[in-house]
Amino acid sequence: MAIWAYGLEVHIGTPPQPIRVLLDIEMDTFHVQSVRCHTSICEDNNQTTFNSSASNTFNSLNNFTRLSYAAARVEGYLSEDTLNIGGLQIASQRFVDATYIGPLGFLHFYSGFNGALGFAPGHVNRRPYAPSPWETIVANHLLNQNIFSIVLPKGRRDIDSYKPRTNGEFLIGDVPEGWSEESAITLPLKWSSYAYATSLESLQFGTSYESFAGKEGTAYFFTTWPFITLPLRWIKMIAKQVPRVEPRRIFVPCHNRTKLPDFTFGIGRKNITLTPLQYTFEEIFNGTVVCSMSLLREDDEDTIGLGWPFLENFGVVFDVDHNEVKLNYQNKYQPE
């Protein structure tokens, strides 16, 4: 099924109602915006909402639930209904029917989607009475092999018009088209507070190098944000080697990208090297094509997070049966 920058479309209920949700492999909870939500966030999100009264298979469990997501407070009732995702039908999937979504402070990031599809495995779940759809799929043996695959959207980002890129793909129980098992980079998953993580052995960017040997370093994967997260010392080291630094982003002239150094990640006992054309983005910003690195501070000094700038270079297969994540290089820049 198609995946874009903000997520994908799932269908809930009988007859099925389309809902645009953010795919979140770190999250253990599935929630959707109810038609009964009338906060400013709900009114501003001009998307299809869920109408429980229109579904013949809806069941409210009358369990009031609160959670925070994207700097917003989400409140609603734990419910059950049929979930259709990527051609797979999941009966009695539990989720939060969110009747209130409001900002936690002055700034929130709850925009462009009407819910979050948590796809974390069971050991991350802090709400055992509300298993994530992935937990439900595995527990009910709905697949021949317990894998899911992600190919994130590629190509230039249109920041000015917020036009989403829709050339990504999300597959449940299958691998991406053209997948090569022989050329895949296989990384063992480690037990961690992060849903999907592997070990971190080293980082190298130009003249900056650090070994994490003996530090129990962690590299975790996430699909929700256009960042690579690094310890602050690493962001400062990179900023010294790249011009035109601004908060959270390092803008570089697009024609000078090839002069930047490679970025090598020692993770899962493998060295994965990205060229400047792979770890930078092309964006249309204020009518101009700009190129940027997107870095965010990671509080844990021995942990990094690998979001869009890293994952967009690969077809990614999460293999729960073998406790592995597999990467196959893809062409990041494709014609629009």
Buried (B, 14 or more C-beta within 10 A) or exposed (E): BEBBBBBBBBBBBBEBBEBBBBBBBBBBBBBBBBBBBEBEBBEEBEBBBBBBEEBEBBEEBEBEBEBEBBEBBBBBBBBBBBBBBBEBEBEEBBBBBBBBBBBEEEEBEBEBBBBBBBBBBBEBBEBEEBBBBBBBBBEEEBBEEBBBBBBBBBBBBBEEEEBBBEBBBBBBBBBBEEBEEEEBBBBEBBEBEBBBBBBBBBBBBBEBEBEBEEEEBBBBBBBBBBBBBBBEEBBEBBBEEBEEBEEBBBBBEBEEBEEBBEBBBBBBEBEBEBBBBBBBBBBBBEEEEBBBBBBBEBEEEEBBBBBBBBBBBBBBBBBBEEEBBBBBBBEBEEEE
